[in-house]
Amino acid sequence: MPEWDQEQLKAKLMELEIEHRDLDDVIRGVSQQSDFDQLKLSRLKRRKLALKDQIATLRNSLIPDIIA
């Protein structure tokens, strides 16, 4: 990841969190269909997990290092 300032990191974090929430709705909708595509559902869930990892990484980069 390139060097970003705090505001850019916060904006990217917000963008990823919105996409993560949107995927919840999409996954719920796909899984409620009677003839849902298992492969599509798996891909959506994998994308959601990847977003979760990116969100965690960004949150960690926003927390200042604590010198023990």
C-alpha positions as CSV (number, residue, x, y, z in Angstrom):
1,M,0.0,0.0,0.0
2,P,1.4,3.4,-0.9
3,E,2.0,6.0,1.8
4,W,-1.4,7.5,2.6
5,D,-2.2,10.2,5.0
6,Q,-4.7,9.7,7.8
7,E,-7.6,11.2,5.9
8,Q,-7.0,9.0,2.9
9,L,-6.9,5.9,5.1
10,K,-10.1,6.9,6.8
11,A,-11.8,7.5,3.5
12,K,-10.6,4.1,2.2
13,L,-11.7,2.4,5.4
14,M,-15.2,3.9,5.1
15,E,-15.4,2.8,1.5
16,L,-14.5,-0.7,2.3
17,E,-16.9,-0.8,5.3
18,I,-19.7,0.3,3.0
19,E,-18.8,-2.4,0.4
20,H,-18.7,-5.0,3.2
21,R,-22.2,-4.0,4.4
22,D,-23.5,-4.0,0.9
23,L,-22.1,-7.6,0.4
24,D,-24.1,-8.7,3.5
25,D,-27.3,-7.6,1.7
26,V,-26.3,-9.2,-1.6
27,I,-25.3,-12.5,0.1
28,R,-28.6,-12.5,2.1
29,G,-30.6,-11.9,-1.1
30,V,-28.7,-14.6,-3.1
31,S,-29.0,-17.2,-0.3
32,Q,-32.8,-16.6,0.0
33,Q,-33.4,-17.5,-3.7
34,S,-34.8,-21.0,-4.1
35,D,-32.3,-21.8,-6.9
36,F,-29.3,-19.8,-5.7
37,D,-25.9,-20.3,-7.4
38,Q,-23.6,-21.9,-4.8
39,L,-20.4,-20.8,-6.7
40,K,-21.6,-17.2,-6.8
41,L,-22.4,-17.3,-3.1
42,S,-19.0,-18.7,-2.3
43,R,-17.3,-16.0,-4.3
44,L,-19.3,-13.3,-2.6
45,K,-18.4,-14.7,0.8
46,R,-14.7,-14.9,-0.1
47,R,-14.8,-11.3,-1.3
48,K,-16.4,-10.3,2.0
49,L,-13.7,-12.1,4.0
50,A,-11.0,-10.3,1.9
51,L,-12.7,-7.0,2.7
52,K,-12.7,-7.8,6.4
53,D,-9.0,-8.4,6.2
54,Q,-8.4,-5.1,4.4
55,I,-10.5,-3.3,6.9
56,A,-8.6,-4.8,9.8
57,T,-5.3,-3.8,8.2
58,L,-6.4,-0.2,7.7
59,R,-7.7,0.0,11.2
60,N,-4.4,-1.2,12.5
61,S,-2.5,1.3,10.4
62,L,-4.7,4.1,11.9
63,I,-3.8,3.2,15.5
64,P,-0.5,4.8,16.4
65,D,2.3,2.5,17.5
66,I,2.6,2.4,21.3
67,I,6.1,2.3,22.6
68,A,6.4,-0.1,25.5
